[in-house]
Amino acid sequence: MTDIKFSGIDKDGQEKEYSLSDFIGERVVLYFYPKDNTSGCTTEACNFRDNMNRLTSLVTVVGVSPDSIKSHKSFMEKQSLNFILLSDTDKILSEKFGVWKEKSMYGRKYMGIERSTFILDKAGNIEKEWRKVKVSGHVDEVIEYLTK
């Protein structure tokens, strides 16, 4: 899993290939979100963006969704995001972390991302996880955990 390559956009907006092994040696906030440019996902991404000065010395932030590189690039530019976005179109990471789930809205069942955040330690192991994340206050919760 650590050597599987994923297309992504780096914090400067450039397309790049990543694998989880690229992050060995650093702590990582790996957060999964359903879709670029939707209200909750935009709020969450902007909260990470706006708190990057509090996060940079502690962790590398990586957002993951099943959206395409083109969608990520647009999202990053529109919202001035300053962290890595990975494109998990094949849902490999999402399934590995158990966040690709059956969901239900207005009685309709469908598969999608369960908004979740993981802290990976310097060895790449899961140190902490939040499942079924509520956007409001979540980034503060992550920062509180990282600084305790």
C-alpha positions in Angstrom: 0.0 0.0 0.0 2.8 2.4 0.9 4.3 2.1 -2.6 1.0 2.5 -4.6 1.2 5.8 -6.5 -1.6 8.4 -6.4 -2.0 11.4 -8.5 -2.2 14.6 -6.6 -1.7 18.3 -6.5 1.1 19.7 -4.3 0.6 22.7 -2.0 1.8 25.0 -4.9 -0.8 23.6 -7.3 1.5 21.4 -9.4 0.5 17.9 -10.4 2.6 15.3 -8.8 2.7 11.5 -8.0 2.6 10.5 -4.3 2.7 7.3 -2.4 2.2 7.0 1.4 5.8 6.1 1.8 6.7 9.6 0.7 5.5 10.8 4.1 7.5 8.4 6.2 9.4 10.5 8.7 6.7 13.1 9.2 3.4 13.2 11.0 0.4 13.5 8.6 -3.2 14.7 8.9 -4.8 12.5 6.2 -8.4 13.7 5.8 -11.0 12.2 3.5 -13.8 14.3 2.2 -16.7 13.5 -0.2 -16.5 16.0 -3.0 -14.6 19.2 -4.2 -16.5 22.4 -4.2 -19.5 21.3 -2.1 -20.4 23.4 0.9 -19.2 21.1 3.8 -16.0 20.1 2.0 -15.2 23.7 1.1 -15.7 24.8 4.7 -13.5 21.9 6.0 -10.7 22.6 3.4 -10.8 26.4 4.1 -10.6 25.6 7.9 -7.4 23.6 7.2 -6.1 26.4 4.9 -6.8 29.1 7.5 -5.1 27.2 10.3 -2.1 26.1 8.2 0.2 28.4 10.3 -0.8 26.4 13.4 -0.4 23.1 11.6 2.8 23.4 9.5 5.3 22.8 12.3 3.3 19.8 13.6 2.1 17.9 10.5 1.8 17.6 6.8 -1.9 18.0 5.7 -3.2 15.8 2.9 -6.8 15.9 1.7 -8.2 12.9 -0.2 -11.3 12.5 -2.3 -12.4 10.5 -5.3 -12.4 13.6 -7.5 -10.2 14.0 -10.6 -6.9 16.0 -10.7 -8.8 18.5 -12.9 -11.4 19.0 -10.2 -8.8 19.2 -7.4 -6.8 21.8 -9.4 -10.0 23.9 -9.8 -10.9 23.5 -6.1 -7.4 24.4 -5.0 -7.3 27.5 -7.2 -10.8 28.7 -6.3 -10.2 28.3 -2.5 -6.5 29.2 -2.4 -5.7 25.9 -0.7 -2.2 25.5 0.6 -1.9 21.7 1.2 -1.7 18.5 -0.8 -4.8 17.0 -2.4 -4.8 13.4 -3.6 -7.1 12.0 -6.2 -8.4 8.6 -5.2 -10.5 7.9 -8.3 -10.1 4.1 -7.8 -11.0 4.3 -4.1 -7.8 2.4 -3.1 -7.0 4.7 -0.2 -10.6 5.1 0.8 -11.2 1.4 1.0 -7.8 0.8 2.8 -8.9 3.3 5.5 -12.4 2.0 5.6 -14.1 5.3 4.6 -15.7 4.1 1.3 -19.2 3.3 2.7 -22.8 2.9 1.8 -24.6 6.1 2.5 -28.2 7.1 2.4 -29.8 10.4 1.5 -33.5 11.0 1.2 -34.0 7.2 1.2 -31.6 6.7 -1.7 -28.6 4.4 -1.0 -25.3 5.1 -2.7 -21.5 4.6 -2.1 -19.5 7.5 -1.0 -16.8 8.8 1.4 -17.5 8.9 5.1 -15.9 12.2 6.2 -12.9 11.0 8.3 -9.5 12.2 9.5 -6.5 10.2 10.5 -3.2 11.2 12.1 -0.4 9.1 10.8 2.7 8.9 12.9 6.2 9.2 11.5 6.3 5.5 10.7 3.0 5.7 8.8 0.8 4.0 11.4 -2.6 5.4 12.4 -2.0 7.3 15.6 -5.5 8.8 16.0 -8.8 8.7 13.9 -12.0 10.6 13.7 -14.9 9.0 11.9 -18.2 10.6 10.7 -16.6 14.0 11.2 -18.8 17.0 11.7 -17.1 20.0 9.9 -17.8 22.6 12.5 -14.9 22.8 15.0 -13.1 19.7 13.6 -9.9 21.4 12.7 -9.6 22.9 16.2 -10.1 19.4 17.5 -7.3 18.1 15.4 -5.0 21.0 16.5 -5.9 20.4 20.1 -5.0 16.7 19.8 -1.7 17.6 18.0 -0.6 20.1 20.6 -1.4 18.2 23.8 
